[in-house]
Amino acid sequence: MVDEKHETEEGKLGLFGRINLFYRQVVAELRKVVWPTQKQLTTYTAVVFVFVGFIIAVVSILDVALTKIVFWIFG
């Protein structure tokens, strides 16, 4: 649902007024964010690195296996 107040405000505002409104809305939304603690951030980062490493390993193993199968069939 569109907020009619902002819709009418935007119609009356110029370019800099709209930019200012956008900036204020962004700041208001960022204040609602629950930021992680340093310990949580470290944990999340480690989980991402482990997951990416696991996916790299799986793709590498599949690549080597499929390469050997293709060379065995064609080569």
mmCIF file of the N, C-alpha and C atoms, coordinates in Angstrom:
data_MODEL
# 
_entry.id   MODEL 
# 
loop_
_atom_site.group_PDB 
_atom_site.id 
_atom_site.type_symbol 
_atom_site.label_atom_id 
_atom_site.label_alt_id 
_atom_site.label_comp_id 
_atom_site.label_asym_id 
_atom_site.label_entity_id 
_atom_site.label_seq_id 
_atom_site.pdbx_PDB_ins_code 
_atom_site.Cartn_x 
_atom_site.Cartn_y 
_atom_site.Cartn_z 
_atom_site.occupancy 
_atom_site.B_iso_or_equiv 
_atom_site.pdbx_formal_charge 
_atom_site.auth_seq_id 
_atom_site.auth_comp_id 
_atom_site.auth_asym_id 
_atom_site.auth_atom_id 
_atom_site.pdbx_PDB_model_num 
ATOM 1   N N  . MET A 1 1  ? 0.845  -1.179  0.000   1.00 0.00 ? 1  MET A N  1 
ATOM 2   C CA . MET A 1 1  ? 0.000  0.000   0.000   1.00 0.00 ? 1  MET A CA 1 
ATOM 3   C C  . MET A 1 1  ? 0.893  1.246   0.000   1.00 0.00 ? 1  MET A C  1 
ATOM 4   N N  . VAL A 1 2  ? 0.601  2.148   -0.889  1.00 0.00 ? 2  VAL A N  1 
ATOM 5   C CA . VAL A 1 2  ? 1.396  3.367   -1.011  1.00 0.00 ? 2  VAL A CA 1 
ATOM 6   C C  . VAL A 1 2  ? 0.937  4.364   0.044   1.00 0.00 ? 2  VAL A C  1 
ATOM 7   N N  . ASP A 1 3  ? 1.889  4.950   0.722   1.00 0.00 ? 3  ASP A N  1 
ATOM 8   C CA . ASP A 1 3  ? 1.585  5.961   1.726   1.00 0.00 ? 3  ASP A CA 1 
ATOM 9   C C  . ASP A 1 3  ? 1.211  7.251   1.011   1.00 0.00 ? 3  ASP A C  1 
ATOM 10  N N  . GLU A 1 4  ? -0.050 7.697   1.188   1.00 0.00 ? 4  GLU A N  1 
ATOM 11  C CA . GLU A 1 4  ? -0.521 8.877   0.471   1.00 0.00 ? 4  GLU A CA 1 
ATOM 12  C C  . GLU A 1 4  ? 0.229  10.130  0.891   1.00 0.00 ? 4  GLU A C  1 
ATOM 13  N N  . LYS A 1 5  ? 0.647  10.205  2.150   1.00 0.00 ? 5  LYS A N  1 
ATOM 14  C CA . LYS A 1 5  ? 1.369  11.390  2.624   1.00 0.00 ? 5  LYS A CA 1 
ATOM 15  C C  . LYS A 1 5  ? 2.656  11.564  1.832   1.00 0.00 ? 5  LYS A C  1 
ATOM 16  N N  . HIS A 1 6  ? 3.432  10.452  1.673   1.00 0.00 ? 6  HIS A N  1 
ATOM 17  C CA . HIS A 1 6  ? 4.677  10.552  0.926   1.00 0.00 ? 6  HIS A CA 1 
ATOM 18  C C  . HIS A 1 6  ? 4.425  10.803  -0.554  1.00 0.00 ? 6  HIS A C  1 
ATOM 19  N N  . GLU A 1 7  ? 3.307  10.240  -1.063  1.00 0.00 ? 7  GLU A N  1 
ATOM 20  C CA . GLU A 1 7  ? 2.993  10.449  -2.469  1.00 0.00 ? 7  GLU A CA 1 
ATOM 21  C C  . GLU A 1 7  ? 2.717  11.922  -2.744  1.00 0.00 ? 7  GLU A C  1 
ATOM 22  N N  . THR A 1 8  ? 1.962  12.580  -1.851  1.00 0.00 ? 8  THR A N  1 
ATOM 23  C CA . THR A 1 8  ? 1.686  13.994  -2.060  1.00 0.00 ? 8  THR A CA 1 
ATOM 24  C C  . THR A 1 8  ? 2.915  14.840  -1.781  1.00 0.00 ? 8  THR A C  1 
ATOM 25  N N  . GLU A 1 9  ? 3.744  14.415  -0.795  1.00 0.00 ? 9  GLU A N  1 
ATOM 26  C CA . GLU A 1 9  ? 4.987  15.149  -0.513  1.00 0.00 ? 9  GLU A CA 1 
ATOM 27  C C  . GLU A 1 9  ? 5.915  15.111  -1.715  1.00 0.00 ? 9  GLU A C  1 
ATOM 28  N N  . GLU A 1 10 ? 6.029  13.930  -2.333  1.00 0.00 ? 10 GLU A N  1 
ATOM 29  C CA . GLU A 1 10 ? 6.935  13.797  -3.466  1.00 0.00 ? 10 GLU A CA 1 
ATOM 30  C C  . GLU A 1 10 ? 6.471  14.645  -4.639  1.00 0.00 ? 10 GLU A C  1 
ATOM 31  N N  . GLY A 1 11 ? 5.169  14.798  -4.803  1.00 0.00 ? 11 GLY A N  1 
ATOM 32  C CA . GLY A 1 11 ? 4.655  15.617  -5.887  1.00 0.00 ? 11 GLY A CA 1 
ATOM 33  C C  . GLY A 1 11 ? 4.993  17.078  -5.695  1.00 0.00 ? 11 GLY A C  1 
ATOM 34  N N  . LYS A 1 12 ? 5.090  17.540  -4.460  1.00 0.00 ? 12 LYS A N  1 
ATOM 35  C CA . LYS A 1 12 ? 5.360  18.940  -4.170  1.00 0.00 ? 12 LYS A CA 1 
ATOM 36  C C  . LYS A 1 12 ? 6.850  19.243  -4.076  1.00 0.00 ? 12 LYS A C  1 
ATOM 37  N N  . LEU A 1 13 ? 7.663  18.220  -3.824  1.00 0.00 ? 13 LEU A N  1 
ATOM 38  C CA . LEU A 1 13 ? 9.089  18.442  -3.602  1.00 0.00 ? 13 LEU A CA 1 
ATOM 39  C C  . LEU A 1 13 ? 9.851  18.515  -4.913  1.00 0.00 ? 13 LEU A C  1 
ATOM 40  N N  . GLY A 1 14 ? 10.920 19.279  -4.887  1.00 0.00 ? 14 GLY A N  1 
ATOM 41  C CA . GLY A 1 14 ? 11.810 19.336  -6.032  1.00 0.00 ? 14 GLY A CA 1 
ATOM 42  C C  . GLY A 1 14 ? 12.823 18.202  -5.954  1.00 0.00 ? 14 GLY A C  1 
ATOM 43  N N  . LEU A 1 15 ? 13.820 18.274  -6.801  1.00 0.00 ? 15 LEU A N  1 
ATOM 44  C CA . LEU A 1 15 ? 14.837 17.229  -6.869  1.00 0.00 ? 15 LEU A CA 1 
ATOM 45  C C  . LEU A 1 15 ? 15.559 17.066  -5.538  1.00 0.00 ? 15 LEU A C  1 
ATOM 46  N N  . PHE A 1 16 ? 16.035 18.155  -4.963  1.00 0.00 ? 16 PHE A N  1 
ATOM 47  C CA . PHE A 1 16 ? 16.784 18.063  -3.709  1.00 0.00 ? 16 PHE A CA 1 
ATOM 48  C C  . PHE A 1 16 ? 15.888 17.662  -2.548  1.00 0.00 ? 16 PHE A C  1 
ATOM 49  N N  . GLY A 1 17 ? 14.637 18.049  -2.595  1.00 0.00 ? 17 GLY A N  1 
ATOM 50  C CA . GLY A 1 17 ? 13.688 17.635  -1.567  1.00 0.00 ? 17 GLY A CA 1 
ATOM 51  C C  . GLY A 1 17 ? 13.440 16.139  -1.602  1.00 0.00 ? 17 GLY A C  1 
ATOM 52  N N  . ARG A 1 18 ? 13.331 15.582  -2.807  1.00 0.00 ? 18 ARG A N  1 
ATOM 53  C CA . ARG A 1 18 ? 13.147 14.127  -2.941  1.00 0.00 ? 18 ARG A CA 1 
ATOM 54  C C  . ARG A 1 18 ? 14.391 13.376  -2.484  1.00 0.00 ? 18 ARG A C  1 
ATOM 55  N N  . ILE A 1 19 ? 15.574 13.918  -2.824  1.00 0.00 ? 19 ILE A N  1 
ATOM 56  C CA . ILE A 1 19 ? 16.818 13.279  -2.381  1.00 0.00 ? 19 ILE A CA 1 
ATOM 57  C C  . ILE A 1 19 ? 16.899 13.301  -0.860  1.00 0.00 ? 19 ILE A C  1 
ATOM 58  N N  . ASN A 1 20 ? 16.543 14.431  -0.247  1.00 0.00 ? 20 ASN A N  1 
ATOM 59  C CA . ASN A 1 20 ? 16.548 14.548  1.203   1.00 0.00 ? 20 ASN A CA 1 
ATOM 60  C C  . ASN A 1 20 ? 15.556 13.575  1.832   1.00 0.00 ? 20 ASN A C  1 
ATOM 61  N N  . LEU A 1 21 ? 14.364 13.450  1.247   1.00 0.00 ? 21 LEU A N  1 
ATOM 62  C CA . LEU A 1 21 ? 13.361 12.511  1.753   1.00 0.00 ? 21 LEU A CA 1 
ATOM 63  C C  . LEU A 1 21 ? 13.880 11.087  1.674   1.00 0.00 ? 21 LEU A C  1 
ATOM 64  N N  . PHE A 1 22 ? 14.499 10.741  0.546   1.00 0.00 ? 22 PHE A N  1 
ATOM 65  C CA . PHE A 1 22 ? 15.066 9.406   0.381   1.00 0.00 ? 22 PHE A CA 1 
ATOM 66  C C  . PHE A 1 22 ? 16.132 9.145   1.446   1.00 0.00 ? 22 PHE A C  1 
ATOM 67  N N  . TYR A 1 23 ? 17.014 10.098  1.663   1.00 0.00 ? 23 TYR A N  1 
ATOM 68  C CA . TYR A 1 23 ? 18.078 9.965   2.658   1.00 0.00 ? 23 TYR A CA 1 
ATOM 69  C C  . TYR A 1 23 ? 17.487 9.743   4.047   1.00 0.00 ? 23 TYR A C  1 
ATOM 70  N N  . ARG A 1 24 ? 16.471 10.529  4.408   1.00 0.00 ? 24 ARG A N  1 
ATOM 71  C CA . ARG A 1 24 ? 15.853 10.378  5.726   1.00 0.00 ? 24 ARG A CA 1 
ATOM 72  C C  . ARG A 1 24 ? 15.195 9.007   5.875   1.00 0.00 ? 24 ARG A C  1 
ATOM 73  N N  . GLN A 1 25 ? 14.583 8.518   4.799   1.00 0.00 ? 25 GLN A N  1 
ATOM 74  C CA . GLN A 1 25 ? 13.950 7.193   4.854   1.00 0.00 ? 25 GLN A CA 1 
ATOM 75  C C  . GLN A 1 25 ? 14.996 6.089   5.003   1.00 0.00 ? 25 GLN A C  1 
ATOM 76  N N  . VAL A 1 26 ? 16.123 6.231   4.309   1.00 0.00 ? 26 VAL A N  1 
ATOM 77  C CA . VAL A 1 26 ? 17.198 5.241   4.423   1.00 0.00 ? 26 VAL A CA 1 
ATOM 78  C C  . VAL A 1 26 ? 17.739 5.217   5.843   1.00 0.00 ? 26 VAL A C  1 
ATOM 79  N N  . VAL A 1 27 ? 18.000 6.379   6.426   1.00 0.00 ? 27 VAL A N  1 
ATOM 80  C CA . VAL A 1 27 ? 18.517 6.456   7.792   1.00 0.00 ? 27 VAL A CA 1 
ATOM 81  C C  . VAL A 1 27 ? 17.515 5.858   8.770   1.00 0.00 ? 27 VAL A C  1 
ATOM 82  N N  . ALA A 1 28 ? 16.222 6.122   8.573   1.00 0.00 ? 28 ALA A N  1 
ATOM 83  C CA . ALA A 1 28 ? 15.192 5.565   9.453   1.00 0.00 ? 28 ALA A CA 1 
ATOM 84  C C  . ALA A 1 28 ? 15.173 4.045   9.372   1.00 0.00 ? 28 ALA A C  1 
ATOM 85  N N  . GLU A 1 29 ? 15.333 3.489   8.168   1.00 0.00 ? 29 GLU A N  1 
ATOM 86  C CA . GLU A 1 29 ? 15.349 2.029   8.019   1.00 0.00 ? 29 GLU A CA 1 
ATOM 87  C C  . GLU A 1 29 ? 16.604 1.422   8.641   1.00 0.00 ? 29 GLU A C  1 
ATOM 88  N N  . LEU A 1 30 ? 17.757 2.101   8.491   1.00 0.00 ? 30 LEU A N  1 
ATOM 89  C CA . LEU A 1 30 ? 18.994 1.570   9.057   1.00 0.00 ? 30 LEU A CA 1 
ATOM 90  C C  . LEU A 1 30 ? 18.956 1.549   10.578  1.00 0.00 ? 30 LEU A C  1 
ATOM 91  N N  . ARG A 1 31 ? 18.193 2.452   11.180  1.00 0.00 ? 31 ARG A N  1 
ATOM 92  C CA . ARG A 1 31 ? 18.060 2.446   12.639  1.00 0.00 ? 31 ARG A CA 1 
ATOM 93  C C  . ARG A 1 31 ? 17.286 1.237   13.125  1.00 0.00 ? 31 ARG A C  1 
ATOM 94  N N  . LYS A 1 32 ? 16.464 0.633   12.253  1.00 0.00 ? 32 LYS A N  1 
ATOM 95  C CA . LYS A 1 32 ? 15.674 -0.546  12.619  1.00 0.00 ? 32 LYS A CA 1 
ATOM 96  C C  . LYS A 1 32 ? 16.499 -1.837  12.548  1.00 0.00 ? 32 LYS A C  1 
ATOM 97  N N  . VAL A 1 33 ? 17.648 -1.787  11.888  1.00 0.00 ? 33 VAL A N  1 
ATOM 98  C CA . VAL A 1 33 ? 18.459 -2.987  11.680  1.00 0.00 ? 33 VAL A CA 1 
ATOM 99  C C  . VAL A 1 33 ? 19.052 -3.450  13.002  1.00 0.00 ? 33 VAL A C  1 
ATOM 100 N N  . VAL A 1 34 ? 18.994 -4.765  13.224  1.00 0.00 ? 34 VAL A N  1 
ATOM 101 C CA . VAL A 1 34 ? 19.650 -5.355  14.389  1.00 0.00 ? 34 VAL A CA 1 
ATOM 102 C C  . VAL A 1 34 ? 21.029 -5.807  13.920  1.00 0.00 ? 34 VAL A C  1 
ATOM 103 N N  . TRP A 1 35 ? 22.062 -5.082  14.335  1.00 0.00 ? 35 TRP A N  1 
ATOM 104 C CA . TRP A 1 35 ? 23.408 -5.364  13.876  1.00 0.00 ? 35 TRP A CA 1 
ATOM 105 C C  . TRP A 1 35 ? 24.003 -6.502  14.702  1.00 0.00 ? 35 TRP A C  1 
ATOM 106 N N  . PRO A 1 36 ? 24.731 -7.430  14.067  1.00 0.00 ? 36 PRO A N  1 
ATOM 107 C CA . PRO A 1 36 ? 25.330 -8.550  14.816  1.00 0.00 ? 36 PRO A CA 1 
ATOM 108 C C  . PRO A 1 36 ? 26.496 -8.083  15.681  1.00 0.00 ? 36 PRO A C  1 
ATOM 109 N N  . THR A 1 37 ? 26.728 -8.843  16.744  1.00 0.00 ? 37 THR A N  1 
ATOM 110 C CA . THR A 1 37 ? 27.893 -8.567  17.576  1.00 0.00 ? 37 THR A CA 1 
ATOM 111 C C  . THR A 1 37 ? 29.140 -9.043  16.843  1.00 0.00 ? 37 THR A C  1 
ATOM 112 N N  . GLN A 1 38 ? 30.312 -8.697  17.377  1.00 0.00 ? 38 GLN A N  1 
ATOM 113 C CA . GLN A 1 38 ? 31.552 -9.111  16.725  1.00 0.00 ? 38 GLN A CA 1 
ATOM 114 C C  . GLN A 1 38 ? 31.685 -10.635 16.737  1.00 0.00 ? 38 GLN A C  1 
ATOM 115 N N  . LYS A 1 39 ? 31.256 -11.274 17.831  1.00 0.00 ? 39 LYS A N  1 
ATOM 116 C CA . LYS A 1 39 ? 31.333 -12.737 17.916  1.00 0.00 ? 39 LYS A CA 1 
ATOM 117 C C  . LYS A 1 39 ? 30.408 -13.383 16.875  1.00 0.00 ? 39 LYS A C  1 
ATOM 118 N N  . GLN A 1 40 ? 29.194 -12.851 16.736  1.00 0.00 ? 40 GLN A N  1 
ATOM 119 C CA . GLN A 1 40 ? 28.276 -13.386 15.736  1.00 0.00 ? 40 GLN A CA 1 
ATOM 120 C C  . GLN A 1 40 ? 28.832 -13.195 14.328  1.00 0.00 ? 40 GLN A C  1 
ATOM 121 N N  . LEU A 1 41 ? 29.390 -12.028 14.080  1.00 0.00 ? 41 LEU A N  1 
ATOM 122 C CA . LEU A 1 41 ? 29.940 -11.742 12.761  1.00 0.00 ? 41 LEU A CA 1 
ATOM 123 C C  . LEU A 1 41 ? 31.088 -12.686 12.431  1.00 0.00 ? 41 LEU A C  1 
ATOM 124 N N  . THR A 1 42 ? 31.950 -12.947 13.413  1.00 0.00 ? 42 THR A N  1 
ATOM 125 C CA . THR A 1 42 ? 33.058 -13.885 13.214  1.00 0.00 ? 42 THR A CA 1 
ATOM 126 C C  . THR A 1 42 ? 32.523 -15.285 12.927  1.00 0.00 ? 42 THR A C  1 
ATOM 127 N N  . THR A 1 43 ? 31.514 -15.695 13.667  1.00 0.00 ? 43 THR A N  1 
ATOM 128 C CA . THR A 1 43 ? 30.918 -17.015 13.463  1.00 0.00 ? 43 THR A CA 1 
ATOM 129 C C  . THR A 1 43 ? 30.295 -17.121 12.079  1.00 0.00 ? 43 THR A C  1 
ATOM 130 N N  . TYR A 1 44 ? 29.516 -16.116 11.689  1.00 0.00 ? 44 TYR A N  1 
ATOM 131 C CA . TYR A 1 44 ? 28.876 -16.139 10.370  1.00 0.00 ? 44 TYR A CA 1 
ATOM 132 C C  . TYR A 1 44 ? 29.909 -16.168 9.250   1.00 0.00 ? 44 TYR A C  1 
ATOM 133 N N  . THR A 1 45 ? 30.987 -15.400 9.410   1.00 0.00 ? 45 THR A N  1 
ATOM 134 C CA . THR A 1 45 ? 32.036 -15.370 8.400   1.00 0.00 ? 45 THR A CA 1 
ATOM 135 C C  . THR A 1 45 ? 32.707 -16.730 8.281   1.00 0.00 ? 45 THR A C  1 
ATOM 136 N N  . ALA A 1 46 ? 32.988 -17.369 9.413   1.00 0.00 ? 46 ALA A N  1 
ATOM 137 C CA . ALA A 1 46 ? 33.607 -18.692 9.390   1.00 0.00 ? 46 ALA A CA 1 
ATOM 138 C C  . ALA A 1 46 ? 32.688 -19.712 8.723   1.00 0.00 ? 46 ALA A C  1 
ATOM 139 N N  . VAL A 1 47 ? 31.397 -19.638 9.012   1.00 0.00 ? 47 VAL A N  1 
ATOM 140 C CA . VAL A 1 47 ? 30.441 -20.566 8.395   1.00 0.00 ? 47 VAL A CA 1 
ATOM 141 C C  . VAL A 1 47 ? 30.427 -20.382 6.882   1.00 0.00 ? 47 VAL A C  1 
ATOM 142 N N  . VAL A 1 48 ? 30.443 -19.138 6.437   1.00 0.00 ? 48 VAL A N  1 
ATOM 143 C CA . VAL A 1 48 ? 30.442 -18.874 4.992   1.00 0.00 ? 48 VAL A CA 1 
ATOM 144 C C  . VAL A 1 48 ? 31.708 -19.426 4.345   1.00 0.00 ? 48 VAL A C  1 
ATOM 145 N N  . PHE A 1 49 ? 32.878 -19.197 4.965   1.00 0.00 ? 49 PHE A N  1 
ATOM 146 C CA . PHE A 1 49 ? 34.132 -19.713 4.405   1.00 0.00 ? 49 PHE A CA 1 
ATOM 147 C C  . PHE A 1 49 ? 34.132 -21.241 4.342   1.00 0.00 ? 49 PHE A C  1 
ATOM 148 N N  . VAL A 1 50 ? 33.648 -21.904 5.381   1.00 0.00 ? 50 VAL A N  1 
ATOM 149 C CA . VAL A 1 50 ? 33.595 -23.372 5.386   1.00 0.00 ? 50 VAL A CA 1 
ATOM 150 C C  . VAL A 1 50 ? 32.649 -23.860 4.294   1.00 0.00 ? 50 VAL A C  1 
ATOM 151 N N  . PHE A 1 51 ? 31.494 -23.243 4.180   1.00 0.00 ? 51 PHE A N  1 
ATOM 152 C CA . PHE A 1 51 ? 30.532 -23.641 3.158   1.00 0.00 ? 51 PHE A CA 1 
ATOM 153 C C  . PHE A 1 51 ? 31.100 -23.455 1.752   1.00 0.00 ? 51 PHE A C  1 
ATOM 154 N N  . VAL A 1 52 ? 31.722 -22.310 1.498   1.00 0.00 ? 52 VAL A N  1 
ATOM 155 C CA . VAL A 1 52 ? 32.306 -22.055 0.175   1.00 0.00 ? 52 VAL A CA 1 
ATOM 156 C C  . VAL A 1 52 ? 33.421 -23.048 -0.113  1.00 0.00 ? 52 VAL A C  1 
ATOM 157 N N  . GLY A 1 53 ? 34.249 -23.348 0.892   1.00 0.00 ? 53 GLY A N  1 
ATOM 158 C CA . GLY A 1 53 ? 35.305 -24.353 0.712   1.00 0.00 ? 53 GLY A CA 1 
ATOM 159 C C  . GLY A 1 53 ? 34.734 -25.717 0.386   1.00 0.00 ? 53 GLY A C  1 
ATOM 160 N N  . PHE A 1 54 ? 33.646 -26.087 1.061   1.00 0.00 ? 54 PHE A N  1 
ATOM 161 C CA . PHE A 1 54 ? 32.998 -27.370 0.794   1.00 0.00 ? 54 PHE A CA 1 
ATOM 162 C C  . PHE A 1 54 ? 32.465 -27.423 -0.636  1.00 0.00 ? 54 PHE A C  1 
ATOM 163 N N  . ILE A 1 55 ? 31.800 -26.371 -1.079  1.00 0.00 ? 55 ILE A N  1 
ATOM 164 C CA . ILE A 1 55 ? 31.260 -26.336 -2.440  1.00 0.00 ? 55 ILE A CA 1 
ATOM 165 C C  . ILE A 1 55 ? 32.387 -26.391 -3.471  1.00 0.00 ? 55 ILE A C  1 
ATOM 166 N N  . ILE A 1 56 ? 33.491 -25.691 -3.209  1.00 0.00 ? 56 ILE A N  1 
ATOM 167 C CA . ILE A 1 56 ? 34.637 -25.734 -4.120  1.00 0.00 ? 56 ILE A CA 1 
ATOM 168 C C  . ILE A 1 56 ? 35.167 -27.166 -4.213  1.00 0.00 ? 56 ILE A C  1 
ATOM 169 N N  . ALA A 1 57 ? 35.267 -27.856 -3.080  1.00 0.00 ? 57 ALA A N  1 
ATOM 170 C CA . ALA A 1 57 ? 35.752 -29.234 -3.074  1.00 0.00 ? 57 ALA A CA 1 
ATOM 171 C C  . ALA A 1 57 ? 34.824 -30.145 -3.866  1.00 0.00 ? 57 ALA A C  1 
ATOM 172 N N  . VAL A 1 58 ? 33.517 -30.012 -3.674  1.00 0.00 ? 58 VAL A N  1 
ATOM 173 C CA . VAL A 1 58 ? 32.554 -30.859 -4.388  1.00 0.00 ? 58 VAL A CA 1 
ATOM 174 C C  . VAL A 1 58 ? 32.640 -30.616 -5.888  1.00 0.00 ? 58 VAL A C  1 
ATOM 175 N N  . VAL A 1 59 ? 32.669 -29.365 -6.292  1.00 0.00 ? 59 VAL A N  1 
ATOM 176 C CA . VAL A 1 59 ? 32.737 -29.044 -7.726  1.00 0.00 ? 59 VAL A CA 1 
ATOM 177 C C  . VAL A 1 59 ? 34.053 -29.536 -8.318  1.00 0.00 ? 59 VAL A C  1 
ATOM 178 N N  . SER A 1 60 ? 35.149 -29.406 -7.590  1.00 0.00 ? 60 SER A N  1 
ATOM 179 C CA . SER A 1 60 ? 36.447 -29.876 -8.086  1.00 0.00 ? 60 SER A CA 1 
ATOM 180 C C  . SER A 1 60 ? 36.452 -31.387 -8.270  1.00 0.00 ? 60 SER A C  1 
ATOM 181 N N  . ILE A 1 61 ? 35.907 -32.110 -7.297  1.00 0.00 ? 61 ILE A N  1 
ATOM 182 C CA . ILE A 1 61 ? 35.844 -33.575 -7.405  1.00 0.00 ? 61 ILE A CA 1 
ATOM 183 C C  . ILE A 1 61 ? 34.979 -33.984 -8.590  1.00 0.00 ? 61 ILE A C  1 
ATOM 184 N N  . LEU A 1 62 ? 33.826 -33.331 -8.754  1.00 0.00 ? 62 LEU A N  1 
ATOM 185 C CA . LEU A 1 62 ? 32.977 -33.638 -9.903  1.00 0.00 ? 62 LEU A CA 1 
ATOM 186 C C  . LEU A 1 62 ? 33.678 -33.302 -11.215 1.00 0.00 ? 62 LEU A C  1 
ATOM 187 N N  . ASP A 1 63 ? 34.407 -32.226 -11.256 1.00 0.00 ? 63 ASP A N  1 
ATOM 188 C CA . ASP A 1 63 ? 35.132 -31.838 -12.467 1.00 0.00 ? 63 ASP A CA 1 
ATOM 189 C C  . ASP A 1 63 ? 36.178 -32.883 -12.837 1.00 0.00 ? 63 ASP A C  1 
ATOM 190 N N  . VAL A 1 64 ? 36.961 -33.309 -11.851 1.00 0.00 ? 64 VAL A N  1 
ATOM 191 C CA . VAL A 1 64 ? 37.992 -34.320 -12.116 1.00 0.00 ? 64 VAL A CA 1 
ATOM 192 C C  . VAL A 1 64 ? 37.351 -35.632 -12.560 1.00 0.00 ? 64 VAL A C  1 
ATOM 193 N N  . ALA A 1 65 ? 36.274 -36.038 -11.886 1.00 0.00 ? 65 ALA A N  1 
ATOM 194 C CA . ALA A 1 65 ? 35.607 -37.295 -12.234 1.00 0.00 ? 65 ALA A CA 1 
ATOM 195 C C  . ALA A 1 65 ? 35.027 -37.235 -13.642 1.00 0.00 ? 65 ALA A C  1 
ATOM 196 N N  . LEU A 1 66 ? 34.336 -36.151 -13.966 1.00 0.00 ? 66 LEU A N  1 
ATOM 197 C CA . LEU A 1 66 ? 33.748 -36.045 -15.299 1.00 0.00 ? 66 LEU A CA 1 
ATOM 198 C C  . LEU A 1 66 ? 34.818 -35.931 -16.376 1.00 0.00 ? 66 LEU A C  1 
ATOM 199 N N  . THR A 1 67 ? 35.921 -35.263 -16.076 1.00 0.00 ? 67 THR A N  1 
ATOM 200 C CA . THR A 1 67 ? 37.021 -35.176 -17.038 1.00 0.00 ? 67 THR A CA 1 
ATOM 201 C C  . THR A 1 67 ? 37.582 -36.556 -17.326 1.00 0.00 ? 67 THR A C  1 
ATOM 202 N N  . LYS A 1 68 ? 37.806 -37.372 -16.290 1.00 0.00 ? 68 LYS A N  1 
ATOM 203 C CA . LYS A 1 68 ? 38.326 -38.728 -16.495 1.00 0.00 ? 68 LYS A CA 1 
ATOM 204 C C  . LYS A 1 68 ? 37.340 -39.577 -17.275 1.00 0.00 ? 68 LYS A C  1 
ATOM 205 N N  . ILE A 1 69 ? 36.037 -39.440 -17.006 1.00 0.00 ? 69 ILE A N  1 
ATOM 206 C CA . ILE A 1 69 ? 35.026 -40.212 -17.737 1.00 0.00 ? 69 ILE A CA 1 
ATOM 207 C C  . ILE A 1 69 ? 35.023 -39.819 -19.206 1.00 0.00 ? 69 ILE A C  1 
ATOM 208 N N  . VAL A 1 70 ? 35.082 -38.496 -19.489 1.00 0.00 ? 70 VAL A N  1 
ATOM 209 C CA . VAL A 1 70 ? 35.068 -38.036 -20.883 1.00 0.00 ? 70 VAL A CA 1 
ATOM 210 C C  . VAL A 1 70 ? 36.312 -38.509 -21.611 1.00 0.00 ? 70 VAL A C  1 
ATOM 211 N N  . PHE A 1 71 ? 37.497 -38.433 -20.983 1.00 0.00 ? 71 PHE A N  1 
ATOM 212 C CA . PHE A 1 71 ? 38.724 -38.908 -21.636 1.00 0.00 ? 71 PHE A CA 1 
ATOM 213 C C  . PHE A 1 71 ? 38.690 -40.424 -21.809 1.00 0.00 ? 71 PHE A C  1 
ATOM 214 N N  . TRP A 1 72 ? 38.062 -41.144 -20.903 1.00 0.00 ? 72 TRP A N  1 
ATOM 215 C CA . TRP A 1 72 ? 37.963 -42.609 -21.033 1.00 0.00 ? 72 TRP A CA 1 
ATOM 216 C C  . TRP A 1 72 ? 37.054 -42.966 -22.214 1.00 0.00 ? 72 TRP A C  1 
ATOM 217 N N  . ILE A 1 73 ? 35.960 -42.197 -22.379 1.00 0.00 ? 73 ILE A N  1 
ATOM 218 C CA . ILE A 1 73 ? 35.016 -42.484 -23.466 1.00 0.00 ? 73 ILE A CA 1 
ATOM 219 C C  . ILE A 1 73 ? 35.592 -42.054 -24.808 1.00 0.00 ? 73 ILE A C  1 
ATOM 220 N N  . PHE A 1 74 ? 36.134 -40.863 -24.905 1.00 0.00 ? 74 PHE A N  1 
ATOM 221 C CA . PHE A 1 74 ? 36.548 -40.305 -26.184 1.00 0.00 ? 74 PHE A CA 1 
ATOM 222 C C  . PHE A 1 74 ? 38.037 -40.397 -26.450 1.00 0.00 ? 74 PHE A C  1 
ATOM 223 N N  . GLY A 1 75 ? 38.776 -40.814 -25.465 1.00 0.00 ? 75 GLY A N  1 
ATOM 224 C CA . GLY A 1 75 ? 40.099 -40.651 -25.700 1.00 0.00 ? 75 GLY A CA 1 
ATOM 225 C C  . GLY A 1 75 ? 41.299 -41.303 -25.605 1.00 0.00 ? 75 GLY A C  1 
# 
